[in-house]
Amino acid sequence: MKRHKHFFTLFVLVITLVIAGTSCTDPGPEVGTLTLNMQMSSRSRALIPGETPLEVARYIVMGTGPQGATFNVSTSTKSVDIEGLLLGEWSIRAIGQNQGGTDLVEGTIDTIIGTSPNIVIIELNELIGKGTLNLTLDWSEIEIASPSTTLRLIDAEGNTRTLNPTVNNAANGSVTYQELLDAGSYTVTAQLENNGEPIAGFADFIRIVSNRTTEAQITFEIEDYTTLPASVTMVDHLGTPIECEIAGLPEEVPAFEPVTVYLSSDSDAVIDAVWYLNGAEIARGMECTFRTAIGSHRLDVLAQGALLASLGSATISFESKVIGTSGVPVLLRNVSSSSDGITIDAGCVTKLLPNNILIVGNNTEQAIHVCRIVRGSLEVLHTYTRAMSGYHTKKLTDIYYDPLSSQVIISDEDGPRVSLYLYNPSTHELTLRLVKDNIYYSKGSTVLRFNKLSNFRLDKLNGYLYGLIGGKNEITAVLINSATAEELKQNVGQAFHSSGYEFSDWDTSPSSNHTVLVSSQYNCVLIASRSAATGTMVQNMKLYLQDTPYVTGARSVCFIGEETFVYSTANNLVRCRYTAQGDAMTQTDVYSKGDGHGTARGITQMVTSPSMRYLYTLSPSERALDVYEISEGTEELFHIETIPMGSFNGTDMEISPDGTHLVVTSETAQSLLLYQICD
């Protein structure tokens, strides 16, 4: 849409009629003389008919009087004399036209012409005829799952009407509105919604002229943003410009925080302003305070001076960002089962994928939701249920994403089984490829089956996807790159020291050449490294039991470097390094609550950023999420911030592949916490 700093003109024509009596020598009808003096004023509009001048170039004045007498004159000047009019009652009409002969405005008045001079004023305050509004809204640069639009017109009297689209191609990002309207001036507001939630919009003035089309195309910028001029010029009835501008918007607009902007002017003129954010009215007056979600937004101000003839509009497009300490998560929303078109159950299983995609497995509903993070909320793109052929959605235990093969691997206890789905990054659809049963060892008459498989870790050397077997101190692998179901049946498993207990957690180093497993049940830490001879991932093992300090109750573990890892106990966070020989560990630091190194108590899960720059620890008993910086080279930990979670009992945590989002779920709450991590 084209912006004007100097706006077009809506005309208010004032005609002064001066009537003077005359006398004749011969008797006859008495007549008078009519003198018309015309005066102009102005009004601003932003959307106007293309190639249609709105300046009055000539005036048509006509009248009907006594005995059916009429007159009809045309003038391009502001004054015209009409002589020889019969005395008596006259009905006078004046029309203002542009240079092309298009009627713009009109006015009528009834008056009596007498023998003495009379002054009659006609105000041209009525617009003539009907014109067409043709407005196209498009958002072709962004994919929206369930788009819809709402367009409203407000006339000069404040009456509001909602228009229906004449061409609705919303699925492909375009909607056109075409409507025949009475000539006049309107305020138009439009909003783009996704699943009924407004995500973009605009507001502006429009002018409808007789037998002409006012058309415009508005492109909603959802992700990208452009800075447009932030000024508005209004012209009063004397033609004096009133310069105004939007001020106060910071260079970086913080999402979810209050921002105040104002309309400033060097003039003493009284200005009324109406503010619109994404097409919705949010304030009136010279000042406006608002909050925005993450993403691009449009702020419109429609301003009016003391005179009706003094109007103007201005727009600013801007992007709101999460602003804070680098690496620290900022809460975007507590997503509950009743919001965002998604159901969340206690203990739901999640996985963050690239490009702001989140997969949510709901075991109560027995459904898999593929969602996108949009402006700090979740938008459901696809839902797969148990009733749909080829989808296993009951008793889900873990979800893993492999970017190299573009597969989503989901395990469940219902089979038990492991399902391999192809993931389409363009459409975000899941298509079942292969299914593995729960046999992880078979030799002769001995067949071992798992009841539950979780905590997936990938062996990057051979592409085997390992998981912890529930209730056992064993791991087994799924050959996710298998081409056939027969290949997928191959069994790769490994058991460890003793039996009758299960591992609480495990992790592998960035290269997967080092592995650490912990068990709070068995009070042990098991370290391992890859065999140089066979390539087996978990070899060269050493077991540390509770006779080793700070091992009792070891419950979670996370690598913060290739040979550096941290594990948690009930009351401590312990930092360790592999020895030079790679077959033992050294405890280098022990952190406790109250020593200035964060919560460090009751940690049940830890994750690092993809860059290995930050460590995040989750402490359900303390209702806390802690952020640590990992020093480059030495891999020491420096506590940055403790983020309280209020009453939310977070038990599981997931970080996105690009390190921009963090999701915390709970075994007791029917909701999840969605965070964005500051740059």
N, C-alpha and C positions, 0 to 999 in steps of 0.2 A: 504494500500500500504506500502510495506517495504521501510524504509529509510536507506540510507547508508551514513556514514560519510566518508568512503573511497570508491570511486566509481570504477566501472568497466572500462575497457580500450578499446578504439577504436584505431586501430593501423595505424601508418604511417610508412611504411617500406621503407628504402632506401637501394638499392642494388648497390654496386660499382663493376663494371666489369673492371678488369685489363687484357689487351690482350697483350700477348708477342709472337713475331714471333719465329719460329724454322727452322732449316735447316736439310736436309737429304742428305746422301751420294748418294742414288739412286735418279735419277730424278723422280719427281712426283708432285702432286698438293702441292702447298704451304699451310701450315696450321698454326694456331695460338692457343694460350692457353688463356682461359677465366677464370679469378678469380673473384668470387663474394664475396664481404664483405657486410653483412647486419646489419643495425642499426635500433633500435626500438624507438618509442616515444609513448605517451599515450594520452587518451581522456576520459573524464568522462561522464557517463550517469546514469540516475536513474532507468528508466523502461527498463529492458533487458529481453531477452528470458530466461525462467526458465531452470535451469540445463544445460545451454549452456555456456561453458567457452569461454571467448572472448580473451584469450591470444593466440598468435600465437605459436604453438608448432613445426611446420615444414613448410618448404618452397618447393614448386614445381616450378622448373624453366625449361622452354622449349623454343626451338628456331627453326626457319626455315631459311635456308641459301641457298647459291648457289647450283645449280644442284639438288634441292630438298632435300638437306641434312638437317637432323633434329637432335635434341638432347632432352633428357628429364631426368632430375635428381631430386632427392629428398634429402633434408638435414635437419637436426635438429640444425645445427650450423649456425653461422652468416657468415661463409666464406666457399666457395666451389670453387674448380678449375675444369675447363672443358678444356681438351686438345684435340688437333687434329681437330680443326675447320677449315674449308676451308676459305681462305681469300675471302673477298667480303662482300656483303650486307646481314645482318641478321636481322630478326624480332624476338625479345625476349619478352617472357611473363613470369611474376613471380606471383605466387599465395601463399598467406599466409593462412594456415589452423590451426584450433585448434586441440587438441589431439584426438578429435573424428572424424577428417577428414572433418569437415564442413568448406567450403570455407568462408573466412572472407573478405579478401581484395585482389586486384590484381593491376598490373601495366604492361604497355607495352612500348616498345621503339624500334625504328629502328636505327641500327648503322652499321658502316663498320669496319670489322676486317682486320687490315693490318699487315705488317711484324713487325712494331714497337709496343711496348706496348701502349695500349689505355685504358683510364679510361671512363667507361660509367656508368651513374647513372640511375637506375630505381626507380621511386617513386610509391609506392603502395598506390594510392589515390582513387581507384575506388572500391566500394563495389559490391559484386557479387550476382546475383540471386534475388529472391523474397522471402519474408517472410510474415507472417500473424500477423496483429494486432488484438487482441481480448480484448476489453475494456468494462467493465460493470460499469455503474453508477447507484447507488441506493440511495434512501432517505427514507427508510422504517420507520424511526422513526418520521416522520412528515407528516401530512395530508396537501396536497396542492390541491387547487380547480382545477386549469387548468395548469398542469405541462407540460413543454416541455424542450428539451435539444438541445444545439448546440455544435458540436465538430469540431474543426479545426486543420489541420496539416500544419505545416510550414517546408518546406524542407531546406536543407543546402544552397540553392540559394535564399531563401526568398520567394519562391512561396507558396501561401496559397490555400488550398482546404478544402471544407466543406464536411464532411462525413454524410451519411444517416444511421440511425439505422437499423440493420438487425433484431433485436428483440425489438419491441416497446411495453413495458408493463408499460408505464408511469402512467397510471391510478392507478396502484398498486405499483408505486415507483421504477421501474427498467427499464433501457434501456441498450441494448448491441450493441456495434459497432464491426463488424468484416470486415476486409478489407485486400486484398492481395496488398502488397506494394513492391516497389523496395527496395532492401537492402540499408540501410543507416541510417542516424541519423536525427531525426525530433524533432521539438518542438510541443507539443500537448497542446491545450487549450480547456477547456470544461466549459460550463455554464448551470446551471439549472435556468429556468425561470418560473414565474407564471404570466399568462396573459400577456406574452411578456416582463415582467420586470425581469431582472436578480436578483436572490436572493442568489446564491451560485455558486462556480466554483473552478477550479484549473488550474495550468499550470505546465508542467514538460518536461524533455527530454525523448525521447525513442530511442531505437536502434532496427532496423529490420535486422535480419540475414537470409541468404538463407535457405529455407526449415525448418524454425523454427517459433514457435509462441511466440510473445511477448504479455503477457496478464497481466491484473491487474484489480482489483475491487476497485473503489473509492466510498466511502460512504460520502455523503454530510451531515454534521451535521448542521442542521438548528437552532435548539433550544439549544441542549446540546453543549458543547464545550470541547475540549481537548487541552492541551498545548503540542506541539511537539518540538523536538530539533530545535534550531534556528541557526544552524551552517552549513557551507558548506566547504568541503575540496577539493581543486583542486590540481592536480599533473602536474608539468611541464615536459618538455621532458627529464630532467635529473632525474626525479623521486623525486624531492624535493617538499614536501607538502606545499601548501599555505593555511593556516588556516584562515577562514573568519567566521564572525558571524553577524547576524542581531541584531542591538542594537537600543535603543531609545524608544522601545515600553513600555508605562507605564503599571504598574500592573492593573490599572483600565483604560480602554480605553473609553474616553467620546464620546458618540454618537453625530453626527452632528458637531463635533468640529475638527479642523485640527490637525493631528498627524504626526510627522516627524520621520522616522526611517532611518538608514543608515547601509551600509555594512562596517564593520571595519576589518582591517587586520594588522598584525605586519610586513607584507612584503612590500617591496617597489615596488612590481610588479604592472603593470598597469592592472586594472580590469575593464571590461565593464559589467554592470549589467542591466537586464531588470526586472522590477517589475510588478507583476500581482496581482490584488485584485479580488477574486472570479472568476478567470479565464479571466479577462479582463486586458489588458496591461494598466498601469496607469503612468509609468515613466521609464526613462532610466538614468543610472548613479549611483554613489555611495550613493545618497540620494534620499528619496522618501517622499512626503507629500500627505496625503489623508484624506478623511472624510468618515465615515461609518454611516449607519443607525443602529438602535437598533437590536441586535441579534448577531449570530455567523458568523464569517468571516474567510477566509483563505487568507493569504498573501504568495505568492510564489516569490522567486527571482532566476532567472537563470543567472549565472555569467560565464564570459569567460575572460581568461587571454590574454596576448599579443599574445601567440601562439594559433593556432587553436586547438592544442592538449590539451588545458588546460580549462576544463569546469566543472561546478558543479551546484547543485541546493539545495535549502533549503526551508522549509515551517514553518510558524507559524500559528496556529489557535488561535483565540481569540474571546472574547465576548465584544461587545460595549454596554455600559449602559448609561442611562441618569444620569448625575452626577450633583448634586446641593444641595440646602438647603432642609432638610427633610420637606416634606409636601407641597413643592412649585411646582406647575405645570410648566413643560417645554413644549413649543410648538413643536410638532412634524411636523405638516403639516396643511396648509390651504387646505382642500379637497374641490375642486370645482366640478361643474357639468361636467367638461370635463376631469377629471382625475380619475384614479383608477377604471375605468369601472363602475362607479356609477353616477347617476344623483342626484344632490342636488337642492332643490328648496327653495325659501324664505319661512320661517315659517315651515320647515319640522319638523316632530315629531320623536324623537329618544328615544331609551332605551338601556342602557348598561346592558349586561348579564354577567354571569361568563365566565371565560376562553377567555377573549378578544373578545367577540361577541357584535356587535352593530347592532340593528335593526333600520332602517331608513324608515320612512313613507313619501313618496313623493306625495303630493296632486296634483301637476301639472301633473305629469306622471301617477298618480293613481296607484302607485306600492308600494309594501313593499319589501325592500332589507334586507336580512340577511347577514351581513358582518362580517369579522374577521379582527382584527387589527394585521397586520403583518409588522414588521420592520418600524413602524411609518406611515404606510399607510393602506388603507382599501382594502380588498379583498372580492369581492362579492361571496358569497357561493350559495345563492338562491334568486330568484326574483319571487314575486307573483303579478299578475296583476288582474284587474277587469274582464278580459276576462276568467280567470281561474275559474272553478266551485268551490264554497266553500270559496272564498276569497273576503272580503269586503275591498276595498282599496281606496274608494273615500271619501274626506272630513274628513280625520282622525283627531281626537282631542287629544287623549292620548294613551299611551302604558304603561302597567304595567306587571311586571314579578313576578310570585309567585314561589319561589324555592321549596316549600314543595309539591305542586301539579304538578310542572313542566309545568305550563301554562303561556301563553302570552295572556293578555287580552287587546283588542284594541277597543276603542270607535270611532264612526264616526257620522257625522251629516247627512250623506246621507240617513240613515234609518229613523230616527236616531236609533242606535242600539249599543249593546255591543257584540263583538264576542270573544268566548273563544277558543283558539287554544292550542292543545297539542304541547309541544316543546320537540324535541328529542335532548338531550345534545350530543349524539354521532354524529348524522348526521346534526344537527342544522336545521332540517326541521320543518315546522309548518303544523299542520293538524287540520282543523276545528272540534271542538267537539260540542259546543252548541252556540246558538244565543239568546240573550235576546232583546225583543222589548223595546220601550221607555216609557212604562207605569210604573210609579213609585208609583201611588196611584189609587186604584179602590175600590169604595164602593157605591153600589146602582147605581144610574145614574151618580155619580161623577167619572170621569176618568181624571187623571192628567198625562200629558206626558212631558218628557224633550225634548228640542231641541238640547241640547249639554251637554255632561258629560265629565269632565276633572279633573285634580289634584287628582288622585286616592290616597287613604290612606287605609291601612288594619287595621281592628280591630283584633288584635292578639288573643283576647279571644275566638271569635266565627268564625273567618275566613271570615267575611263579608268585601267586598271591597267597600268602600264609595268613592263617587266622588261629586264634586261641580256641581250643576245644573246651566248651563249658564243663565244669566239674572235674577236669583232668589237668595234669601238668604236661600237656602235649600240644603240639601244633601240627597243622596239616595244611597242604597247599592245594590251590585250585589252578589248573593250567589254563589261564584265561585266554591264551592265544591259540587254543585248540581249534582246529578247523571243523572237526566233527564231534558228535556225541561220543563216539568210540574213543577218540583221543582224550576227551575230558574225563573218561573213567580211570585214567592212570592215577595211582595213589602215591602220594608223597607225604609221609608223616614222620614225626620225630617225638620221642618221649624223653623225659629227663629224670634226674635223680629222684629215687624213691617213688611213691605213688600215694594216692588217697588225698590229694590236695589239688587245688587249681591255682593257676597264675591270675593275679589281679590285673596285671598290665604288662605291656612290653613295648619296646621301641627299637628301631634300627637307625643306624647313622645315615647321613645323607647319601653315602655310597652303598649302603646296606652291607658293608664289610664288617660292621660291629653290631652286636645285638646284646640287649640287656632285658632280662625278665625278672619280675618281682612278684612275691606272694605274701600278702598280709596274713593268710591262713597258716602258711608254713614258716613265716618269718625268715625269708631268705631273699638274697639278691644273686642272680645268676648272670655272669658276664660271659660273652663268647665272641669269637672272631672267625672270619671265613677261613676255610682250609685252603692253603695255597696249592695243595696237591690235587684235591678233588673238586674244589670250587663250592663245596657245601657251605651254606651261609652260616649255620649255627654249629661251629666246631670250636676246638681249643677252649673248652669251657672251664670256669672256676666258680664254685658255689660258696657264697658267704652266708653263714647262718647267724642266729641271734647272739652267739658269743662274740660276734664282731660289733663294736659300738655303732649305734644308730642304724641298725638293720631291723630290729624288731618292729613289726607292723608296717614294713615297706609296702606301699599300696599303689603308687603310680611312678612312672619314669618317663623321661624325655631327653633326647640328645640335644645339646646346644652347640655342638661342634662335631667334627668327625670322630674324635676320641675323648670328648668331654660330655658328660651327662649329669642330670640331676634326678634324684628320686626323693619321694616324700614318705614320711612316717606320720604317726598321729600328731606329733608335736614339732617336727623339724622338716626343713628342706636341706638336703645334703648334696653338695657338689663334688663330683668325682672325675678322675682322669684315668685312662688306661696307662699302665706303665710302658716303658720303652719297648719291652718285649711283647707287649700286647696280650699277655696272659693273666694279668692281675689288675686290680684297681687301687687307686690311692684316693682317700677322702681328703679333699683340699679345703672345703669350707662347710660349716654347719650353721644354718640360720634358724633362729627361733623367734617367736612372737615377742615383741618388746625390745629387740636389739637394734631396731632401726632398719631392718631388712624386710619389711612387709609383714603380711599376716603369718606366713610360714607355718600354719597350723591347720590340720584337718584337710590338707590338699588331696583331692580325689582325681584331678585330671590336670594335665599340663600340655600346652601346645606352643610351638614357636612360629614366628612369622616365616614366610617362605624365604626371606633373605637371611634368616637366622640372626637377625638383629635384636629381636625382642622375644621375651618369654612371658607367657600368660599362665597364671596358676588360678585354679578354682577351688575355693574352700567353702563347701556347703554349710558346715556347722558355724562358720563365721559370717555367712552371707556376704562373701567378699570375693572380688576378682582383682588380682594383683598383676602389675606390669613391671617387668624388669628389662633393662637394657643389657645386652650381651656385648661385652667389649671385644673389639676386633683384635685377633691375635691371641690374647690371653684367655678369652672366653670367661672372664669374670662377670659376676652379676652385680648390677647396680639398680636398686629399687627406685622406680619412678613414681608410682602412684598406687594407692589402694582405692578401688571403686566399690562402694557399698551397693548391695542389691536389695536393700530394704527387706521386705518380707518374702522375697522370691527365693526359693530353695533350689538354686541351680546345681545340677549334678553332672551335666555333660556339656562339652564345649566343642565348637567346630570353627575353624578359620578358613577363609576363602583362599583359593590358589594364588590370587594376586595380593593377598594380605590386606584387603580393604574392608572386609566385613568379618564380624564375629557373631556366632549364634550360641546362646546358652539355653539349654533345655532342662526340664525338671522331671523327677520321678513322681512328684506329688502335685504339681500345678498344671492346669490345662492351658498353658500358654508358653511362649518362648520369648526370650529377650533378643532383640535385633540391634546390634551395634555397628557403627561405622568407625573405622580406625583412622585417626588423623594422620595426614601426610607428614 
